[in-house]
Amino acid sequence: MMDRRRLYRLLQPGNPELGGLVWRIVHHTAVAAGIGVMLALTVVEMQSDYGDLLTDAFDLIAAFFVFDYLLRLYVAPSTPGGEVRGAWRSRLSWATSLGGVFDLAAAIPGLIALPDNRDATLIGFIWVFKYVRYSPGLSILERVITNARHALLSVLLGLAIVLLTAASVAYLLERHEQPEAFGSIPAALWWAIVTLTTTGYGDVVPHTLAGRMIAGVVMVCGIMVFALMAGILATGYADEMRRREFLRTWELVAKVPFFHNLGATLIAEVARLLRVRDYPGHAVIMRRGEPGDCMYFIVEGEVEIELQPQPLRLEDGAFFGELALLTGAPRNATIVATRPCVLLTLDIVDFFELLARHPELARVIHEEAIQRLGPGAPVHAALRAMIARDKQPAQ
C-alpha cells in the first residue's frame, strides 16, 4: 500500500510528482464536470432529453468528492506537527480548519444524493470552492485582507456611518413627499445603498431640493469610500506580490557563486534588484558583439550558448552574461532559449550601484574575473576604481 505520508504529499497543490499531477487533473476535471452537470440539470430541455444520464454523472462526481474528503481526513495525521498531536487530534484539527470545512461542504451533495438526488443537485455549486485550494491568487488575497483588516474595518465603519446618516437625513427631508419610499429609515436605507455605491437604479429619487443636494454629497462620499478601499487592497496586494517574488528569488540568488560568502543582508538586496523576463522557445536572448547591459539567472528552462567547437547548455539555477559586466567588453557569444524560459536579470546600473555600496562584493567580482579569464584579464574601469578605492588606507 502507498505510504500515508507520500499520499499526503501527492494531495498537496504544488506537488511536482506525476501522481500529484494526475490527481490534480482528475480533481479539476471533476469540479468542472460537476458544475456543468448541475447547470444542465436546471435546463428543462436537457433534463427531459438526458435527465437519467446527467443524474448518473452527478452521482458519480458527488461520490468522488465524498472519497476526496475521506482521503484527506485519512492523511491528516501526516500534516506538519501531526506526530505530536496524534492521529485523531490531527484529523479533528483538519476537519475544523477552513479547508476541512470546505471539503466537507463539497461532500454534502454526495451524502444528500443517497436519499434525494433532486436536493443534491441544487447545492452542487459548492464544488466551485474546491478550486480555492489550488489558486495562489486567492491565498494572496486572503493574506492581503488579513494584513489590512484594521484599515478595511475603519473604512467599513465609515461606510456604515455615511449610510446611516444619509438614510436618516433623507427620511427627514423626503418622508412627507414620498411616504412609500422614505416612510422609515430602514426603507430609506435602500436608497442610501444604491446612491452610495453609485449604482443609481432610479427607482427611488429625492424630490425636494435639499434631498437632491444630500444625494449629490452621498454619491461623492461613495466614490471616496470605495476608492480608499481599493487603494488599501491594491497597496497590500502589491506588497504581498513583492514579498512573494522576493522569497521566490532568494534561494536562487543564494546559490550564485558570486554571493556564496556574503551575508543575508546583501543577498536580500540583490534579490530586490532582480527583474523577471519570459522568453519563448528558440528566442535569442543575447547576440555576440552586443554591449553587456545585464546578467541573467535561469529560474526555469534551458539556454544554449553557441560556442566553438561545441555549444554549452545551461539549465535551472545557472547564470550567464556576467563576463561582459566583469570586463566591459561586448558579449562573446550568442545565447538562445532551447525551450520556454523564465529568467531573472540584474541590470548593469543596479550591478555597479550595488558594488559601490558594498566594496567587499567588488573584491568577489574581481576574484571571479581572475578565476574565469586569467590573471591578465581586462576588468571594467568602474570595477577597477572600486577595488582601488577599497584598497586605500583609512584616513
PyMOL commands that set and color helices and strands:
alter all, ss='L'
color gray80, all
select helices_A, chain A and resi 4-10+18-41+44-78+82-85+87-95+98-112+117-122+124-134+136-147+149-174+179-182+185-196+209-255+257-259+264-273+322-327+348-357+359-373+381-391
alter helices_A, ss='H'
color red, helices_A
select strands_A, chain A and resi 275-279+284-286+294-306+312-314+319-320+334-347
alter strands_A, ss='S'
color yellow, strands_A
deselect
rebuild
show_as cartoon
